[in-house]
Amino acid sequence: VELVESGGGSVQAGGSLRLSCVASGFTFSNVDMRWVRLTPGKGFERVSSSSARGGGTWYADSVKGRFTISRDNAKNTLYLQMDALKIEDTAVYYCATRGGDRGQGTQVTVSS
C-alpha cells in the first residue's frame, strides 16, 4: 500500500486548498478512504470519509460545510477541497484506509 499526499501549504484564514492523495498497491475502487489530521496536543482527528464508490461521505462537525471529499477511482486519487479555512485547521493531513494505512502527510498552515 502506498499513499502519497500533496497540495498542502500556507494560506490565510478564509482561503482554500485542495489536497490530493494518489494511491497504489491495492484496488483503490474497493476501499473506503478517509482524511485524518494530526495537530500537536490534539492527536489524530478524522476529518472526512468516502465510501469506496464515493456515494457515501462523512464529515467531522468541525469541517462540515467547508470541506468536500471526493475521489476519482479511474485515477486512484482521493481529494479534499478545503474552503473557508480557519487557523484551527492547521495540521498535517493524511489520507488513510480504514485499515490504518496512511501516507507521509502534507502540512497545512492557516494564518490570520
Secondary structure, DSSP 4 states (H G I P E B T S, - for coil): -EEEEE--EEEETT--EEEEEEEESS-GGGS-EEEEEEETTTEEEEEEEE-TTS--EEE-TTTTTTEEEEEETTTTEEEEEE-S--GGG-EEEEEEETTS-B---EEEEEE-
